[in-house]
Amino acid sequence: MNIWTISILVMLLGSLAQFMLKNRFAKYSKVPTYNGLSGAEVAEKMLHDHGIYNVRVQMTSGMLSDHFNPQTMTINLSEAVYSSRSVAAAAVAAHECGHAVQHACGYAPLKFRSALVPVVSFASNIVQWVLLAGILLINVFPNLLWFGIILFASTTLFSLVTLPVEINATRRALAWLPRANVTDARTTPMAQDALKWAACTYVIAAIGSLATLLYYIGIARRD
């Protein structure tokens, strides 16, 4: 497959995953939590239940823009999650707190991913230009393409390391939600379904990045 075929397939699969994620979030946003807690309250309770008191829960703008920021030690919840007392909000809030728990206990894949951030930030700014120049000048400067491949490999590695980080955060969330009576036997599978589609977006991104990396390696090896 050429790069355009890979890009189109990844785009289509990514769009499907995003559609399903938004669909599930909208569906489960109508289902109340078992104990009536809001997303912000769920986040604070999960943090405190794990002995974490140095992380602040705050509202941020955007749709599904929720994230944990280890630099500022904040759980940032979107407006649709922060105040909502729904299963969807609880699942998202608990997932983000899962990252805070990872940070607190020194979860190795999270530490590795954090260490990659400066490298990936640098690589992301120039990698496409280096790859383009490497392909155009492959007969003159063959090593330039390999340099671009190394840069792209760092972003692929970041995507692959992200998978266990996200999956583990989800597992922590799904284990805690019923234990804390935020969800019950009826609503826990709903939280699991919502987070499953969130995980799919990361899986598709990683597969797409790996396939693209192999494509560029194939070009370099042919020439």
C-alpha positions in Angstrom: 0.0 0.0 0.0 1.2 3.5 -0.7 1.2 6.4 1.8 -2.1 7.7 0.5 -3.9 4.4 1.0 -2.6 4.1 4.5 -3.6 7.7 5.3 -7.1 7.2 4.0 -7.6 4.0 5.9 -6.4 5.5 9.1 -8.5 8.5 8.6 -11.7 6.4 8.0 -11.0 4.2 11.0 -10.2 7.1 13.1 -13.4 8.9 12.1 -15.4 5.8 12.9 -13.8 5.5 16.3 -14.4 9.2 17.0 -18.0 8.9 15.9 -18.6 5.9 18.1 -16.9 7.6 21.0 -19.1 10.7 20.7 -22.2 8.6 20.2 -21.5 6.6 23.3 -20.7 9.7 25.3 -23.9 11.3 24.3 -25.9 8.1 25.0 -24.4 7.6 28.5 -24.6 11.3 29.3 -28.3 10.7 29.8 -27.7 7.9 32.4 -27.2 9.2 36.0 -24.4 7.9 38.2 -25.5 5.4 40.9 -24.6 7.8 43.8 -25.4 11.1 42.0 -21.8 12.4 41.9 -20.7 14.9 39.2 -17.6 14.4 37.1 -15.7 16.8 39.3 -16.8 15.1 42.5 -16.0 11.7 41.0 -12.5 12.9 40.2 -11.9 14.4 43.7 -13.2 11.2 45.4 -11.0 8.9 43.3 -7.9 11.0 44.0 -8.6 11.1 47.7 -9.4 7.3 47.8 -5.9 6.8 46.4 -4.3 9.2 48.9 -3.7 11.9 46.3 -4.3 15.4 47.7 -1.8 17.5 45.6 -3.8 17.3 42.3 -6.4 20.0 41.6 -9.6 19.3 39.6 -10.6 22.1 37.3 -12.8 22.9 34.3 -11.4 23.4 30.8 -13.0 24.4 27.5 -13.6 22.1 24.6 -15.4 18.8 23.9 -13.7 15.7 25.2 -10.6 17.8 26.0 -10.2 16.1 29.4 -6.6 15.4 30.5 -4.2 15.1 33.4 -1.3 17.5 33.4 1.6 16.3 35.5 3.4 19.7 35.1 0.6 21.6 36.8 -0.7 18.6 38.7 -4.2 19.2 37.5 -7.1 17.1 36.3 -8.7 19.2 33.5 -12.3 18.2 32.8 -14.3 19.6 29.9 -17.6 21.4 30.7 -19.6 18.4 29.6 -17.8 16.3 32.2 -17.1 18.6 35.1 -20.7 19.3 36.1 -22.5 16.3 34.6 -23.8 13.6 37.0 -23.8 11.0 34.3 -22.1 7.7 33.8 -20.2 9.1 30.8 -18.8 11.9 32.8 -17.9 9.6 35.7 -16.0 7.3 33.3 -14.0 10.1 31.7 -13.2 11.7 35.1 -12.1 8.4 36.6 -10.0 7.6 33.5 -8.1 10.9 33.8 -7.6 10.2 37.5 -6.2 6.9 36.5 -3.3 8.9 35.0 -2.8 10.8 38.3 -2.7 7.5 40.1 -0.1 6.2 37.6 2.0 9.3 38.2 1.7 9.0 42.0 2.9 5.3 42.0 5.6 5.8 39.4 4.0 3.7 36.6 6.9 2.9 34.3 5.2 3.3 30.9 3.9 6.8 31.9 7.4 7.8 33.0 8.9 6.6 29.7 6.2 8.4 27.7 6.9 11.6 29.7 10.6 11.2 28.9 9.8 11.0 25.2 7.8 14.2 25.1 10.8 16.6 24.4 12.1 14.3 21.6 8.7 13.9 20.1 8.0 17.7 20.3 11.2 18.3 18.3 10.6 15.5 15.8 7.0 16.5 15.1 8.1 20.0 14.0 10.5 18.9 11.3 9.8 15.2 10.5 7.6 15.7 7.5 10.0 18.2 5.8 13.0 15.9 6.4 11.1 12.9 5.0 10.0 14.9 1.9 13.5 16.2 1.3 14.9 12.7 1.9 12.6 11.2 -0.7 13.4 13.9 -3.3 17.1 13.8 -2.7 17.4 10.0 -2.0 20.0 9.5 -4.8 22.1 12.4 -3.6 21.8 12.2 0.2 20.4 8.8 1.0 21.1 9.1 4.7 18.7 12.1 5.0 15.7 9.8 4.5 17.0 7.5 7.2 17.4 10.5 9.5 13.7 11.3 8.8 12.8 7.7 9.5 14.5 7.9 12.9 12.6 11.0 13.7 9.3 9.5 12.6 10.2 6.3 14.6 10.3 8.4 17.8 6.7 9.6 17.2 5.7 6.0 16.5 7.3 4.8 19.7 5.4 7.5 21.6 2.1 6.2 20.1 2.9 2.6 21.0 3.9 3.5 24.6 0.7 5.5 24.9 -1.4 2.3 24.5 -0.5 0.6 27.8 -0.7 4.0 29.6 -4.3 4.6 28.3 -5.4 1.0 28.8 -4.0 0.8 32.3 -5.7 4.1 33.2 -9.0 2.7 32.0 -8.5 -0.5 34.0 -7.9 1.5 37.1 -11.0 3.6 36.5 -13.3 0.6 35.8 -12.0 -1.2 38.9 -12.6 1.8 41.1 -16.0 3.0 39.8 -18.1 0.1 41.2 -16.0 -0.2 44.3 -16.8 3.5 45.1 -20.5 2.9 44.3 -20.3 5.5 41.4 -21.6 2.8 39.1 -23.5 -0.5 39.7 -24.0 -3.7 37.9 -26.2 -2.0 35.3 -24.0 1.1 34.6 -20.5 -0.3 34.9 -20.7 -2.0 31.4 -21.8 1.4 30.1 -18.7 3.1 31.5 -16.6 0.2 30.0 -18.2 0.7 26.6 -17.5 4.4 26.6 -13.9 4.0 27.5 -13.5 1.2 25.0 -14.1 3.5 22.1 -11.7 6.1 23.6 -9.0 3.4 23.7 -9.8 2.5 20.0 -8.7 6.0 18.9 -5.3 5.4 20.4 -5.0 1.9 18.9 -5.9 3.2 15.4 -3.4 6.1 15.7 -0.6 3.7 16.8 -1.4 1.2 13.9 -1.4 4.1 11.4 1.9 5.4 12.7 3.5 2.0 12.6 2.2 1.3 9.0 3.5 4.7 7.8 6.9 4.0 9.4 7.2 0.7 7.6 6.2 2.4 4.4 9.1 4.9 4.7 11.5 2.1 5.6 10.4 0.2 2.5 11.2 3.2 0.3 14.6 3.6 1.9 15.5 -0.1 1.5 14.4 -0.1 -2.2 16.7 2.7 -3.0 
